[in-house]
Amino acid sequence: MSINTKFGGSGCSRPARVIALLFLVLLVPYLFAGSALASGQGGEKQKIDASDPTRIVTFIGLGPKYTQYVDGSNVKELQFSLSMGLGVKDMISVEGGYGYQSATRQYGWTNIDIRHFHLFRMDKVDKGYRGWGSSFQLNIAGSLPGTDGQNLLGLGGSPAFALGNGMDIYPIVMVMNSWDKHFGHYNGGGLNFSPLLSIKMDYWDGAFINIWPQYTRYFWGDLGKLDAGGGQLRLVTGGKITPTLLWRLLAFYPFDKNLRGYSHNGGFDPRGRQAYLFRIEQYF
């Protein structure tokens, strides 16, 4: 199916309609929330800090992503990111992409991630416990090989600890459940542990590095019987172009199984060898 068919007229695909609807859902609260979207818990105006995943922010991001697989194929895509702060304690984020798979010579959607984050408490301290938040996450399988295996549903949260010298750590823990595409078959569930280390630097305006190992191990269901596990090391850096326009560079290095490419009939797809994403983000 061609790109024009997917996006044009009455032939608009279901994922496209879903994204359009989600965009409207994100846009409506922004029109009414005003400056409160960029406010802190006490209502004060926040300085944008892209290194802190607990900040309630509103932004639109766009950029290219390249994924290389171990079988020699690759996916080139244009990825978007939308985040909407709802008041001072809640945030909804949507990420996804549309691209080209070299082996199949097909265009299609990659994974779409939808996340809700709720902030219970977050203090400013030099060292020690800062607070915690919870996350609800839904990953919808794409149409390109390597992204079309699983729908994932996760629920969990993380405390935050300041280590001093501009460093913070977020030991994120989530319960994950997996279904085949279209929720046709339940594959099992397990635990995800993703400790994120954030480091602020003085090399350029807003400079930071995030070091984020992410690993999921399945303990029940079909994936539990296979004793399956997989994850990736995510490295992130970024900074400011203007006070509200930021850049972000991400590198992904998977290890173990390609869990997102798994289906109970087809098994595991070849895992990605590496992936890179460059994104420009406009904050509001």
Buried (B, 14 or more C-beta within 10 A) or exposed (E): EEEEEBEEEEEEBEBBEBBEEBBEEBEEBBEEBEEBBBBBBEEEEBEBBBBBBBBBBBBBBBBBBBBBBEEEBBBEBBBBBBBBBBBBBBBBBBBBBBBBBEBEEEBBBBBBBBBBBBBEBBEEBEEEEBBBBBBBBBBBBBBBBBBBBBBBBBEBBBBBBBBEEBBBBBEBBBEBBBBBBEEEBBBBBBBBBBBBBBBBEEEEEBBBBBBBBBBBBBBEBBBBEBEBBBBBBBBBBBBBEEEEEBBBBBBBBBEBBBBBBBBBEEEBBBBBBBBBBBBEBBBB
